[in-house]
């Protein structure tokens, strides 16, 4: 199989296939496991509140959730429920932007709006990290960042596992477990 791609312009195009499935979701953070599937933890997925240096200079760097709520914020919609994902923070508080500058269900569209300087966003490290390193984005409220989510990969337990399923499963494990290919903050 070809090498892994680390392009931030592709949001894992193999999101669904008949051979494998992965998901980042609050519902998979609990320790209950479905015995019909083999699940493997691939990588931590830190979340960071980020904005362009220009937007931060214009609006000021927020220090509290109340100050953050006064800034232009993005909201990502959970495609399964149709509801907004709340922004989460260390020690449990969450924030649901009251008047978001952007509401969408596409993390890459959200990133583009944040890069355009139109909103602050709470983005996963795999999207934000290259732009933080280049200086196009800056993190704010880093001391209040939530614990990282975990990225899992699933495959059916029923077996025997076909060689092509094993090949794809093992390849994806290698790619997403490599911080050089999948930034982990």
N, C-alpha and C positions, 0 to 999 in steps of 0.2 A: 504494500500500500504506500502511496506517496506520503511525503512528510506532512507535518501539521502546519497549518497556516495560522499566523497570529494577526492577520489583518483585522483592524478594528472596524472595517467597513462591512464585515459579514457577521451577522448575528446567528451563528451556528445554523447554517441552512439545512442541516439534516435533523431538524428539530423532531420530526416524527418519521419513523419508517416502520415497516412491518417486522424488523429484526431487533430494533433497540429503541429505547426511549430514555430521555433524561429530563430532569425538571429541577428548577430552583423554586422553592416554595416554602412558606412557613409551615405548611402541613407536614412536610417531611422532616422537620426538625425534631419531632418527638421520637422516642426510641422504639415505638411499635413498628414491627416489620411485618410485611405481608409475605407469608410463606410461599406464595405462588411465584415470587421473584427473587432473584439474586441481586442484591444492591451493594454497590461499592462506593465509598466516599472517595471523591477525586481531588477536591481542593477546597480551601476556604474561600469565601467570596465576601471580602470586606465591603461595606458601604461607606461612602464619603459624601459629605455635602460640599459641592464645588460650584464655582462660578468663574467667570473671566476676571482678570485683574481690573479691567475697565469698569465692569459692573460693580465690583467691590469698591472701587474708588468713588463711584457715583453714589452708591447707596450706603456705604459704610459696612464694615465687617460685623455681622451679627454675633453677639456673645451669648444670647439667651434664646429660648424657643419663642418667647414673646417678640423679641426683635426680629427673629427669622421670619415669623408669620407676617411681618410688615413688609417683607421683600417680595419681589416677583418670584414665584415658585412654580415648579413643574409638578405635574401629577401623572403617574403612570397607572394605567388601568389594568387590573388583573383580567386577563382574557377569559379565564374560566368563570369568574363570578360577575364580571362587568362592573365591579366596584373599584374605587381607587385604592391603591396600596398606600397605607399610612407610612409616613416617614417615622422610623424608629430610632431610638437613642439609648445610650448607656443607662443602666438602672431603670429601664422600663418605660419612660415617657414616650408618647408618640404624638405626631402632629399630622393633621389632615389639612392641607392648605385650604383656607376658606374661599379665596378668590384666585385660583391658579392662573398664571399667565399662559400655561399650556396644559392641556389634558390630552393624552394619547395612550395608545396601547403598544407602542413601538419604542423600545429602549434606544435604538439608534436615532430615531427622530427626536427623542428627548435630548440625547447627546448633542445633536446638531443645533437645537434651540439654545442649549446651554453654551455651546461654543460660539454661537452668534451673539452672546451677551444679552439675551432677552430674559433669562431666568436663572435662578439657582436650581440645582438639581441634586437629589440624593442618588448617586450613581454607583454601580458596582465597580470595583477596582479594575476589572478586566476591560472596562470601557474608559474609565477616567485616567488610569495610570499613564498611558503614553502622553496624554495631554498635560498632566501634572508635571511629568519629566521635561517636557518641551517648554513649559511656562505658559501655555495657552490657557490653562486652568489653574486655580488655586483652591486648596482645601480650606474650609472654615469650620469652626466648632469641632476640631479634630478630637479634643478631649472628651466630647460627648458622643463619639462614634459608637454604634452598637457592636455587640459581639458579631464576628463574621457568621454569615450563613454557611451552609455546607452544600457543595455541588455533588450530586449523586448520579450514578449511572445504574440503570436497571436492565435486566434481561429476564426472560421467563425461566423459572426453575425447572419446568418440565424438561425431561431430557431424554435422550442424549442431545448435547448441543452440537449443532452442525459446525463444520470448520469455518464457514463464512461468518456465522454469528460470532464465534470465538475470535476470529480475526478482527472484525469490526470492534467488538467489545474491548479486546486487548489494545488495539490501536487507539481508541478513544481514551482509554485509561491512561496510556502513555502520554498522549497529547495534553489532556487537561490536567494531569498531575505535574507537568513541567512548567515551573513559573516563568521560564523564558518564552513559552508559547501562550500561556494563559496567566496574565499578570494577577498576582494575589495580594497586591498592596505593599 
